[in-house]
């Protein structure tokens, strides 16, 4: 199979070019204007892993809320997942965290793809027989609505064709990203659709495709990716996501193959992510970063899930006057870094 079709199906219009240019403008603005402290970036990354793990698994039918995902991941060192939803969340969080921390060294090779799949399903003993291996039986792309009803989106590539097709797709993607002949966003969009169309594994394809999207965007220089959840945007536009895949699938592997529906959705999602990143950056800039005392308060939540004003005052050993401490907590709440629960003496704060 020739790789020409990967590029020919991308019909570049002025609208496409404008969206790509806007995404790159945001990329440059983030790089040129970022003054968010490393501490806050670390907290944002942790928050995105939680949010993305919940969102990406809910797209596939999981029912865990972000609060439940937070509790699960915080207790993972001592309590293993108890059910399928928890196993999927734990596996996705593990994989995404590794990608965020190690993306410069992670190439798109078959060995890495298989290893990523093993990590994704690493908490499920029931998946031991097929994790890290291409599928050996036919599978279908199934979608599930909010009522739990499922339907077939499209039939996937036959098992005997998976390895030959992946052996073409993976090198093409790496070579195209390296050459710069095609804009990296267009390469990534084409790769993600093709990966989903092949559906190379028995289970976990959707989640793996989203983790790979994060990886490729980071490698292409979109450095705000760990701090604004793309998975959450996809969850919020799930109907459009599936519709774009369904529309694009109609011409898949035909002489008139056209990626436009998928590409439009993909670019719109990246734009939404980019605008969220700029909003985050401008909020931090407008607040002129956190003060030393604000950082002192925030770091207390590393070891404590929730704290009252008196508990914070005790941990700070009176370093911050009580009226000032209350102002600090109000400021951190307004910045969206902590949230207030309860009233009066029962009031407690927790990290978001």
NORJO-V976312 format. One line per field, one symbol per residue. burial: # if it has 9 or more other ideal C-beta (glycine too) atoms within 8 Angstrom, else .. A space follows every 50 residues. Layout:
BEGIN
burial->???
END
This chain:
BEGIN
burial->....###.##.....##.##.##..##.##.....#..###.###.#### ##########.#.#...###.##..#....#...################ ..#..#.#...#############..#..##.###....##......... ..##.##.#..#..######.###.##....#.################# #..#################.#.############.##.##########. ##....###.##################.##.###.#..#..######.# #..#..###.###.##...#...###.##.###.#.##.#......#### ..
END
